[in-house]
């Protein structure tokens, strides 16, 4: 082989490797940790992967993204292009492992799906300044991207400004423990009316259930998966009533409590704990996160109840993830 | 620091003649036997028969226990029964130290019982002339709970226990720590917060509250004072729960709140940092 031909082959290989590598760095694949093999899960995974990869390309090329071949709504395009005038968005992760959350008609978000906690870099179009953030993407029921949201990082904006060593704060923590004991007992007594009274009328309720799938062509061993849904209070109460009817006894246990207090709203507390659910028909263990409002300390109410299966891939929700509006 | 390392052991045997037949019957017939009919109780226990693990359901509704040989051990985290049945088989039944499991009643049922006891609380004879010199208030600390609450009492320089309307919180603590000593008039108007957001109002001397608890001498009193606020925990001698009374002085009256059957939990405290906002929550029950 002549030296000239060898140089040409080497050059072609270099170009392929260079662009292949660059493409690999820009490509983001989304995988749902609760993928149940349904067509909608597959379609949203594919659509969101395409969208994030396109954003990465546009950011790298300092151009506007093109949404050809990606299922996105007109409103979404309008919103993201407005953002793009000032800052480009990109996802620094090659793989995003997250949950696909199913939201119902009556929920705050309407009927559809959402994927949250997507790593994001915002880069100023004029000065190139970068800021890290997290992206949440909303889909309608057909899997089309309809909206997105992100919040400017407010890390360290608030400092914990309470003294838990004071007897008064100890009293508050004990009141929370008592509240949790009553809340837990409401399940054990199958007292859905009491559970309803614990929840704010507009409480955000995210629940998950472990489902064991039968072996299939895709997975001959079968597997456990978690189906997540977002419900409002009435839907949740209806759901829990059915569970109560199906089970002779329910034995809920709480442990590993972590409590924090909101700085802007000092009578609102975040409580993380491990919930062990044991009943006649079903048992599981999960992270439970509650936002409890003690503005009326004789009548505390829950604004958020979020449950997630204990899983290293599934970062538990906590106070950080919720924006309170007065 | 917990006092729970001290195991509480009741041992009843044929040589222990102090127990009457009625008492022996009550501890097993009134506590264990009813529990053995509950599937929930059975789902929480482990059972050894002659040293081998057996399914809890195998002793469901079992009643033929030998009343003469029973050992009950209550430790910080667990409760253990050792029994022999009428056929001579030995059994060991263990479960977590949860008051509702051991007592066979849940918080609501126990609260309702406590309300009844408080309604019938004994009158405390008081002496309004009782006074101890207040040359100084010296705090004596027995144990400390998490560095915040204390098993404590208060003396003057002469070593006398302080009882004075001028230092009413210290006097309440002393009267709970030493219930056999004299009583100042210290009626507390308190709200008992119950399951289901119900409330009962009581006006009692703190000592009457203590006397309403079974075996009140054996409960541990933890207290903390901060300005116009007194916090008292009544810790059960062996089961994993406590009651809580808080007291303030409002317009020269002692006013308080009472919560009961609060399990001891290991609570961690974290800093709140709002950093990855994913959900909007409307806290005024009024969507925009």
Interface residues (C-beta under 8 A of the other chain):
Chain A: X108 X116 X117 X134 X136 X151 X153 X154 X155 X156 X157 X158 X159 X160 X164 X165 X166 X167 X168 X170 X171 X173 X174 X175 X177 X178 X180 X181 X182 X185 X188 X189 X191 X194 X197 X200 X201 X202 X204 X248 X249 X251 X254 X255 X256 X257 X258 X259 X260 X261 X262 X263 X265 X268 X270 X278 X280 X291 X293 X298 X299 X303 X304 X317 X319 X320 X321 X322 X323 X324 X325 X326
Chain B: X38 X39 X40 X43 X44 X106 X107 X108 X147 X148 X149 X191 X193 X195 X196 X197 X199 X224 X225 X226 X229 X230 X231 X233 X244 X246 X259 X261 X262 X263 X265 X266 X267 X268 X269 X270 X271 X272 X273 X274 X275 X276 X277 X278 X279 X280 X281 X282 X283 X284 X285 X286 X287 X288
